[in-house]
Amino acid sequence: MKGLKQKPPRFFEWLMRIFFPDNGMYSTVGDMHEQYTFIAESEGKSKAGWWYRYQVIKSLLPIPFHKLVWNLTMFRSYMKVALRNFQRQKLFTFINVSGLAIGIATCIIIGLWVQNELSYDQFHKNADRIFRVEREITRDEIDGRWPITSAKYKQALIDDYPEVIDAARFWRRTFSIKDSNGDLRRETLFAVDNSVFNIFDFEFLHGSKETALDRPKTIVLTQDAAIRYFGSFDIIGNTLELEWQGEYTPFEITGLLKDLPENSHISFEMLMSFNTYPKEAFTSWRSNYLHTYVLLDEVAQLDKINEKLKGFIDNRLEPEYGDLIVQGRSIHDVLKLYLFPITGIHLNPSENYELQAGGSFQSVVIFSSVGLLILIIAGINFINLSTARANRRAKEVCLRKTLGAYKKQLKIQFLQESLLLTVVASCLGILITLAFISFYDSIFSNQFPAVRFFSGYDILLFSGIVFTIGLIAGLYPAMQLSKFEPAQTIKGQFQSTGKKSNFRRNMVVFQFSISITLLIGMTIMYQQMSFINTKEIGFEKENVVLLPSRSSIVADRLETFKTKLLANSEIISASGSADLPGDAAYSNGNLHSHEGVGTHFSSILLNCDYDFIETYKIPFLAGRNFSRNLSTDTLGTIILNETAVGKLGYKPNEAIGKLLDRGDANNSLKIIGVVKDFNFQSLQYNIEPAAFMLSTEYITAISVRIAPGDIVKSLKLIEDAWESTFAGELFEHSFLDERLQMLYISERQTQTIIIIFSAMSVLVACLGLFGLAAFTAEERTKEIGIRKTLGATIANIFSHLTKDYLKWVLISAVIAWPVSYYLMTSWLQNFAYRISLNVWPFVLSVFTALIISLITVSYQSLKAAGANPLDSIKYE
């Protein structure tokens, strides 16, 4: 007994207990303990300790190798069983693989797009510290967000707030430029401060970013512009001639920039020095036409800065904006100033004066939700079909248990099968994604970054998603399959429980609830976009050709060009203007009654020539159009729309002859006409006050109304007249109706993606329904045979097999209707002009789902109903 008290080295004894536990029959640890005690008593404790350590190490060394070999052997065995099972059940394997593949492909496609949308402007090193200065004006029932400021903001913000490290201005300008061949191009560029390169990470390839735009009449180009104008990147020191103050003036090229990434809310190919303009031109706080960006200190807090900007309004702006204040309100009630993060501009663009068309945070949420829901549907199918087929593998499971398999081993086996199926589906999903790439641009109006998917981060993320899908999708079947009791199953007493049937029913209901919701959304979006396309907008948008004007030559020779055009019967009318319907940026000004009524309102100011209203066929309600025969029309006349006249408190006839004031006592404007309201902007916005002003000097575009019919012939006539009138001016054209369609890019993207993925969701749901119908028909083969023997007709059996599925679809509709109504009501709120929701989209979607479901289950039901009763009774 004394010897048994000898203790071997504690750590090595602990290792033995971990790797060689006592199984109740014999104990390796106990045997080694006895031998250790014998050696300790006979040869000493030290020698016994070294012996014990040697034996432990010797015993443990083969374990990793044996474990690896054993695991590989078991893995190979599991894979053989899985592949044989897949081969025996080709239909169910196909349904599971294809369903998961579609779900995974959908997530990859939408995930890449969402990733791109969320990445805008993140490439700037200081993206989290760069902000745009924006104003918010609330007055005269107008609540607008304005991202434009005057030129004076930049230095004032730097001077007043130490948190503002630097600031830069972007002023969008359009110039006529001579290329190396002497041809004229009209280019839109930005006049910027050189500090823009301290704030933004626009990569210089040649030139110095510290001094590139310090001097007047200097410009920098991007790679694309350099190739277009010079055919090479060796451009530093060269010049381009820009039409400056009526003359073509050389501007020195001082830098070459790398082309901007696609995910930038600022897009340009050319920048010019802001110092080209004299400082005397920027003296007014109320001349707001450029974008101001600031770089904040690292420790600056946005909320505190925005609160401090109230002091900027008090000290700098209130003296200039006194007319905005009405009785009982302060300047802060009508004018707010704040900093908006550049990383949020793309998904939350301003309604007015945005640098380029932005995205939509709502679209990101919708697309992400759709992708996730389709993946959930695919996962539900996998679980449904796996559990439904569980009893077909009951004897296999129980035989393994009888031969000594543990529950843990069975769970691992079925989880491995699930992961294998998921990996196969993922590979197929990637192939579907790559096949979809060629269509990506047309749907999302964006570059599809296929190579981005193969980046290290995305591969790691995708692998994690695939593993998670396989684990979650296979966990429930693995738990259920491993619970089968050998004795009952071998006796044939295994039966599907009611809980499993209820689970499958609930999953089908959930799937079709999602599908019906998407179908309703698809229908309502189609109705809304059709409404937009057909709604009267106050002028005729069809058969109007738009010609961009590149230089002052066009304005000088416009009347000659129009005379040549109108000599052809195919040309109805033509007009030059500085503004066009659908412009992102437009003239805006404050008007008030000259008679001292005190009515002030903000109005869109449309500068045009004599024939604009006639060309666009905007109907008059009172008064007349501008006239060449009345010289007084050039001295100060104006034509208003109904909304503007309503702001003055007049009826259309009463407004004729009244005088308006733009703030200049020497520049009164006489109202000579009132036109019917028209939608100058997207139908997402209400009609605003608008005014036409006669201007024949600054022309940016020519509108030509052509007769319906031979469009090709009309375009040829226009091109011939253009080339004979404007020598050296490149001829380009577009159509007004197509231009207006561009206002709804985001909505059309949403509509297209909903249509595509609604079809995918219905397809995936029907795949699962088809598989369940096949399983049900197979499971009830004997029942069907007995029913037929007892006189049931094919129609009776078909009805009996399909009624449950149709009932599930109707339950899904009841769930989907209120959800769809809420979601689509919220979406329609984005439009000032929208359809009224009625019952038909909801009824049509359910009818569609019922028909698709009926077609899906009909094959299996009719196949089972038409089988020979003798074969059915002998089944099993």
Disulfide bonds with the S-S distance in Angstrom:
none
